[in-house]
Amino acid sequence: MRYHNITKDDMLNGDGLRVVLWVAGCSHCCKECQNPITWDPNGGILFDQAAKKEIFDQLDQSYISGITFSGGDPLYVHNILEVTALAKEIKEKYPNKTIWLYTGSLWEELQDEKILKYLDVMVDGEFMVDKKDVSLKWKGSSNQRVIDVQKSLAEGRVVLHAEG
């Protein structure tokens, strides 16, 4: 897996102060995407032990609410296995930290993905410039959903995150 950046003390990509991993690789290529540089799966730098340590050092801080996986698309074919393994490790080591994930895929397409059991919130759907709305919280266009993953899994239907 490759990534472009690790953002610290982020307040825009989920609730509370977060660390954000911006992965490389996306097949959605949404028109007017805010991060087209992240589309190329060969872009950025290799995700290595130093990058992992940087994330864990941030998660060790009591004021950090959790991690957000963004990009690119964390569920892109070249990312999903490593992102799932990292999410599992984070959830086991930091059970009280939340894990958010942004993907251009739809919830309905992801039902069999193992990563869902480690996620708290998922923002799904491609960014659509004709549905862009800067007043929306945690998403860029009105077609996207801010989903409470664990409640959705338990109820067998999409349950939106209360604050989204």
C-alpha positions as CSV (number, residue, x, y, z in Angstrom):
1,M,0.0,0.0,0.0
2,R,1.1,3.5,-0.7
3,Y,0.0,6.8,0.9
4,H,0.3,10.5,0.4
5,N,0.0,12.0,3.9
6,I,-0.7,11.4,7.5
7,T,-2.6,14.4,8.9
8,K,-2.4,15.1,12.7
9,D,-5.0,16.9,14.8
10,D,-7.6,16.9,12.0
11,M,-11.1,18.2,12.7
12,L,-12.7,18.0,9.3
13,N,-12.7,14.2,8.6
14,G,-14.8,12.8,11.4
15,D,-15.7,13.7,15.0
16,G,-13.2,15.1,17.4
17,L,-9.4,15.4,16.8
18,R,-8.2,12.7,14.5
19,V,-5.3,11.3,12.6
20,V,-6.0,10.8,8.9
21,L,-4.2,8.4,6.6
22,W,-4.5,9.5,2.9
23,V,-3.9,6.4,0.8
24,A,-2.9,6.3,-2.8
25,G,-5.2,4.6,-5.4
26,C,-8.7,5.2,-6.5
27,S,-10.8,3.9,-9.4
28,H,-13.7,6.3,-9.0
29,C,-12.0,9.4,-10.3
30,C,-14.8,11.7,-9.4
31,K,-15.2,14.9,-11.4
32,E,-13.8,17.8,-9.4
33,C,-12.4,15.5,-6.7
34,Q,-10.6,17.4,-4.0
35,N,-7.6,15.0,-4.1
36,P,-7.0,13.8,-7.7
37,I,-3.3,13.5,-6.9
38,T,-4.2,10.4,-4.8
39,W,-5.8,8.5,-7.7
40,D,-2.6,7.0,-8.9
41,P,-1.9,3.7,-6.9
42,N,1.8,4.2,-7.7
43,G,1.9,7.7,-6.3
44,G,2.9,8.8,-2.9
45,I,5.2,6.8,-0.7
46,L,5.3,3.2,0.5
47,F,3.4,2.6,3.8
48,D,6.1,1.2,6.1
49,Q,6.7,0.6,9.8
50,A,7.8,4.3,10.2
51,A,4.4,5.5,8.9
52,K,2.6,2.9,11.1
53,K,4.5,4.1,14.1
54,E,3.6,7.7,13.3
55,I,-0.1,6.8,13.3
56,F,0.2,4.8,16.5
57,D,2.1,7.6,18.2
58,Q,-0.8,9.9,17.5
59,L,-3.4,7.3,18.6
60,D,-1.5,7.0,21.9
61,Q,-2.5,10.6,22.7
62,S,-5.6,10.8,24.9
63,Y,-7.0,13.8,23.0
64,I,-7.0,12.0,19.7
65,S,-10.5,10.5,19.0
66,G,-9.4,8.1,16.4
67,I,-8.3,7.5,12.8
68,T,-9.9,8.3,9.5
69,F,-8.9,6.4,6.3
70,S,-9.3,8.6,3.2
71,G,-7.5,9.1,0.0
72,G,-7.7,8.0,-2.8
73,D,-10.0,5.2,-1.7
74,P,-9.0,2.9,1.2
75,L,-11.1,0.2,-0.3
76,Y,-9.3,0.3,-3.7
77,V,-8.2,-3.1,-4.7
78,H,-4.5,-2.4,-3.9
79,N,-5.4,-1.0,-0.4
80,I,-8.2,-3.0,1.1
81,L,-6.1,-5.9,2.6
82,E,-3.6,-3.6,4.3
83,V,-6.2,-1.1,5.4
84,T,-8.3,-3.9,6.9
85,A,-5.3,-5.3,8.7
86,L,-4.4,-1.9,10.1
87,A,-8.0,-1.2,11.1
88,K,-8.1,-4.5,12.9
89,E,-4.9,-3.8,14.8
90,I,-6.0,-0.3,15.7
91,K,-9.4,-1.5,17.0
92,E,-7.7,-4.2,19.1
93,K,-5.1,-1.9,20.6
94,Y,-7.4,1.2,20.9
95,P,-10.9,-0.1,21.4
96,N,-12.2,3.3,22.6
97,K,-10.9,5.2,19.5
98,T,-13.2,5.5,16.5
99,I,-12.4,4.4,13.0
100,W,-13.9,6.4,10.1
101,L,-13.5,5.5,6.4
102,Y,-14.3,7.4,3.2
103,T,-15.0,5.4,0.1
104,G,-16.5,6.1,-3.3
105,S,-18.2,2.7,-3.1
106,L,-21.7,2.2,-1.8
107,W,-22.6,0.4,1.4
108,E,-24.7,-2.0,-0.6
109,E,-21.6,-3.1,-2.5
110,L,-19.5,-3.7,0.6
111,Q,-21.6,-6.1,2.6
112,D,-19.1,-9.0,2.5
113,E,-16.0,-6.9,3.3
114,K,-14.2,-7.9,6.5
115,I,-13.2,-4.4,7.3
116,L,-16.8,-3.4,8.2
117,K,-16.5,-5.1,11.6
118,Y,-13.7,-2.7,12.6
119,L,-15.3,0.5,11.4
120,D,-17.4,2.9,13.4
121,V,-18.4,5.3,10.6
122,M,-18.2,5.1,6.8
123,V,-18.9,7.9,4.4
124,D,-20.0,6.1,1.2
125,G,-20.6,7.2,-2.4
126,E,-18.8,9.0,-5.1
127,F,-18.5,12.8,-4.9
128,M,-20.9,14.3,-7.4
129,V,-20.2,17.9,-8.3
130,D,-23.8,18.5,-9.3
131,K,-24.8,17.6,-5.7
132,K,-22.0,19.5,-4.0
133,D,-23.1,21.2,-0.8
134,V,-20.5,22.9,1.3
135,S,-22.9,23.1,4.3
136,L,-23.0,19.3,4.7
137,K,-21.1,17.9,7.6
138,W,-18.4,15.3,6.9
139,K,-19.3,14.9,3.2
140,G,-19.0,16.8,0.0
141,S,-22.2,16.0,-1.9
142,S,-25.8,15.2,-0.9
143,N,-25.7,11.7,-2.4
144,Q,-23.1,10.6,0.1
145,R,-24.1,9.0,3.4
146,V,-22.5,9.2,6.8
147,I,-23.2,5.6,8.0
148,D,-23.1,4.2,11.6
149,V,-21.4,0.9,10.5
150,Q,-22.0,-1.2,13.7
151,K,-25.7,-0.2,14.0
152,S,-26.2,-0.9,10.2
153,L,-24.6,-4.3,10.6
154,A,-26.8,-5.1,13.6
155,E,-30.0,-4.0,12.0
156,G,-29.3,-5.2,8.5
157,R,-30.0,-1.8,6.9
158,V,-28.3,1.5,6.5
159,V,-28.4,3.5,9.8
160,L,-27.1,7.0,9.5
161,H,-24.6,8.4,12.0
162,A,-26.6,10.5,14.4
163,E,-24.6,13.7,13.8
164,G,-24.2,13.3,10.1
